[in-house]
Amino acid sequence: MKMIGFLGEYEATLDAKGRFLLPAGIKKQLPQEGAAQFVLNRGFEKCLTLYPLQSWEPIFSEISKLNDFDPKVREFRRYFLNGAIHVDVDAAGRLLLPKNLSEHAGLEKDIVLVSAINKIEIWDKSKYTQFFETFTPQAFSDLANEVMNKAAGNG
């Protein structure tokens, strides 16, 4: 099974029922098998996370192996799995965002789908734009240095 690796940023619009058209640029990056099946979840920030089933299954498998006797494990599971739902692309190529999840991320009309390696983050367009407006090149450089040094084992 090939690893999924998404690239790109795509804008979309929610209709009155909370559906959006899955952008062609994302569709092209999906594996052929199970390309229409996803798990939608709350993100760590005020966004939603859309996992292709192939990306979700190993994460869910790891979570299911955690020690249920540890209160931190139970708390983590509650937060992480709270709201997670299977979603399918409909015949018209749209995905429906349930109201409770849309409200969590503050999604109203204009959204941005952002690649996050093996998953897609779904942001309200204005919140996403604001995030970058408040993040300076120096802050990004410092963050990159810290994160990549840790990844290289230097941190």
C-alpha positions in Angstrom: 0.0 0.0 0.0 1.5 3.3 -1.1 1.8 6.1 1.4 -0.4 9.2 0.8 1.4 12.5 0.6 -0.8 15.5 -0.2 0.6 18.8 -1.5 -1.2 22.1 -2.2 -3.8 24.5 -1.0 -7.3 24.6 -2.5 -10.3 26.9 -2.0 -13.8 25.7 -2.0 -17.3 27.0 -1.0 -19.8 25.4 1.3 -23.4 25.3 0.0 -26.5 25.9 2.1 -26.5 22.3 3.2 -22.8 22.3 4.3 -21.4 20.5 1.3 -18.4 21.3 -0.9 -16.9 20.0 -4.1 -13.8 18.0 -3.5 -11.2 19.9 -5.5 -9.8 18.1 -8.6 -6.2 18.8 -7.3 -6.9 16.7 -4.2 -8.8 14.0 -6.1 -5.8 13.4 -8.3 -3.6 12.8 -5.3 -5.9 10.1 -3.8 -5.1 6.4 -4.2 -7.6 4.8 -6.6 -8.9 2.2 -4.1 -11.3 3.8 -1.6 -10.8 7.2 -3.0 -14.3 8.3 -2.0 -14.1 7.3 1.6 -12.8 9.5 4.4 -12.9 10.1 8.2 -13.6 13.6 9.2 -12.4 14.8 12.6 -11.8 17.9 14.7 -8.3 19.3 14.2 -6.0 20.3 17.0 -6.6 23.9 16.1 -9.9 25.5 15.0 -10.1 23.5 11.8 -11.3 20.0 10.7 -9.1 17.2 9.6 -10.1 15.0 6.6 -8.3 11.6 6.6 -8.5 9.3 3.6 -9.5 5.9 5.1 -6.0 4.6 4.2 -4.4 7.3 6.4 -6.9 6.9 9.2 -6.8 3.2 9.7 -3.2 3.0 11.1 -3.8 5.9 13.4 -7.0 4.3 14.7 -5.1 1.0 15.1 -2.4 2.7 17.2 -5.0 4.4 19.4 -6.9 1.2 20.0 -3.6 -0.4 21.4 -3.2 2.2 24.1 -3.6 1.2 27.7 -7.3 1.7 28.7 -6.3 1.7 32.4 -4.4 5.0 31.9 -6.7 8.0 32.6 -4.7 10.2 30.1 -5.3 7.6 27.4 -9.0 7.7 28.0 -9.0 11.5 28.0 -6.9 11.7 24.8 -9.3 9.2 23.1 -12.3 11.2 24.1 -10.9 14.4 22.7 -9.3 12.9 19.6 -12.2 10.7 18.6 -15.0 13.1 19.7 -16.9 13.9 16.5 -14.9 11.7 14.2 -17.2 10.4 11.4 -17.1 8.4 8.2 -17.9 10.6 5.2 -18.2 9.6 1.5 -18.0 11.6 -1.6 -21.5 11.8 -3.2 -22.3 11.1 -6.9 -21.7 14.8 -7.6 -18.2 14.8 -6.0 -19.2 16.6 -2.9 -18.5 16.0 0.8 -21.0 16.9 3.5 -19.6 18.5 6.7 -21.9 17.8 9.7 -23.1 20.9 11.5 -21.4 20.2 14.8 -18.0 19.9 13.1 -18.5 22.9 10.9 -19.4 24.9 14.0 -16.3 23.7 15.8 -14.1 25.1 13.0 -16.2 28.2 12.4 -16.8 27.2 8.8 -19.5 29.3 7.1 -19.0 29.7 3.4 -15.5 30.1 2.0 -13.1 27.4 3.1 -9.5 26.4 2.4 -8.4 22.8 2.1 -4.7 22.5 3.1 -2.4 19.6 2.6 -1.0 18.2 5.8 1.1 15.2 4.5 -1.3 12.2 4.9 -4.5 14.3 5.6 -6.2 17.5 4.6 -7.0 20.4 7.0 -10.2 22.3 6.4 -10.1 25.9 7.5 -12.4 28.9 7.4 -10.7 31.1 4.7 -10.6 34.2 6.8 -9.1 32.4 9.9 -6.5 30.7 7.7 -5.5 34.0 6.1 -5.3 35.7 9.5 -3.0 32.9 10.8 -0.4 33.8 8.1 -0.8 37.5 8.5 0.2 37.2 12.2 3.1 34.9 11.5 6.4 36.7 10.6 9.1 35.3 8.4 11.4 35.4 11.4 9.0 33.5 13.6 8.7 30.9 10.7 12.4 30.6 10.4 12.8 30.1 14.2 10.1 27.5 14.2 11.6 25.7 11.2 15.0 25.7 12.9 13.6 24.3 16.1 11.4 21.6 14.5 13.9 20.4 11.9 16.8 20.3 14.4 14.7 18.0 16.6 13.8 15.8 13.6 17.5 15.5 12.8 18.2 14.5 16.4 20.1 17.8 17.2 17.4 19.1 19.6 
